[in-house]
Amino acid sequence: MIRRELTDKQWQRIEKLVPGKKGDKGRGGKDNRLFVDAVLWILRTGAPWRDLPDELGKEQRVHSLFTLGPQRPMGESFQGSS
């Protein structure tokens, strides 16, 4: 079982802002919430990417998606939300 970083209520508030959901251009994410949980875990623990727990995804894949983030419209979406 995965220990989630976000509560269900928190995820419901942001899930439509995360790129890769159904209806977005390009390939969709397999589990966008898991990706967000993985990034939040890294930020919370301060651990290097190589220490990412297996249940949160493959560290190289999560890291590459994270580093692509600035090239995606996700930041723009969050800037306009409150």
C-alpha positions as CSV (number, residue, x, y, z in Angstrom):
1,M,0.0,0.0,0.0
2,I,1.2,3.5,-0.9
3,R,1.4,6.1,1.8
4,R,0.0,9.1,-0.1
5,E,1.5,12.6,0.4
6,L,-1.8,14.2,-0.6
7,T,-5.2,13.6,0.9
8,D,-8.1,12.7,-1.4
9,K,-9.5,16.2,-0.9
10,Q,-6.2,17.8,-1.8
11,W,-5.8,15.7,-4.9
12,Q,-9.4,16.6,-6.1
13,R,-8.4,20.3,-5.9
14,I,-5.4,20.0,-8.1
15,E,-6.0,16.9,-10.4
16,K,-7.4,19.0,-13.2
17,L,-4.3,21.2,-13.2
18,V,-1.8,18.4,-13.7
19,P,-0.8,17.8,-17.3
20,G,-1.3,14.3,-18.8
21,K,-4.9,13.8,-17.8
22,K,-7.5,12.5,-20.2
23,G,-8.3,15.1,-22.9
24,D,-4.8,16.8,-22.8
25,K,-2.7,16.8,-25.9
26,G,0.0,14.1,-26.1
27,R,0.4,11.0,-24.1
28,G,-1.5,10.8,-20.8
29,G,0.1,9.9,-17.5
30,K,-0.4,6.4,-16.2
31,D,-1.0,7.7,-12.7
32,N,-0.7,11.4,-12.2
33,R,-1.4,11.3,-8.5
34,L,1.5,8.9,-8.0
35,F,3.8,11.2,-9.9
36,V,2.7,14.2,-7.6
37,D,3.1,12.0,-4.5
38,A,6.7,11.0,-5.7
39,V,7.7,14.7,-6.2
40,L,6.2,15.7,-2.9
41,W,8.1,12.8,-1.2
42,I,11.4,14.1,-2.6
43,L,10.6,17.6,-1.5
44,R,9.5,16.6,2.0
45,T,12.4,14.2,2.7
46,G,15.2,16.1,0.8
47,A,16.4,12.7,-0.4
48,P,18.2,12.2,-3.7
49,W,16.1,10.8,-6.6
50,R,17.9,7.5,-6.3
51,D,16.3,6.9,-2.9
52,L,12.7,7.3,-4.2
53,P,10.8,4.3,-2.8
54,D,9.8,1.7,-5.5
55,E,6.1,2.1,-4.8
56,L,6.3,5.7,-5.9
57,G,7.7,4.8,-9.3
58,K,11.0,4.4,-11.1
59,E,13.3,7.2,-10.1
60,Q,14.7,7.8,-13.6
61,R,11.2,8.1,-15.0
62,V,9.8,10.3,-12.3
63,H,12.9,12.5,-12.4
64,S,12.7,12.9,-16.2
65,L,9.0,13.9,-16.0
66,F,9.8,16.4,-13.2
67,T,12.7,18.0,-15.2
68,L,10.4,18.3,-18.2
69,G,7.9,20.2,-16.1
70,P,9.1,23.7,-17.0
71,Q,8.5,22.8,-20.7
72,R,4.8,22.0,-20.0
73,P,1.9,24.3,-19.2
74,M,1.6,23.0,-15.6
75,G,3.3,26.1,-14.0
76,E,1.0,28.4,-15.9
77,S,-2.0,26.5,-14.6
78,F,-0.9,26.8,-11.0
79,Q,-0.1,30.5,-11.3
80,G,-3.7,31.2,-12.2
81,S,-5.2,29.1,-9.4
82,S,-5.8,30.0,-5.8
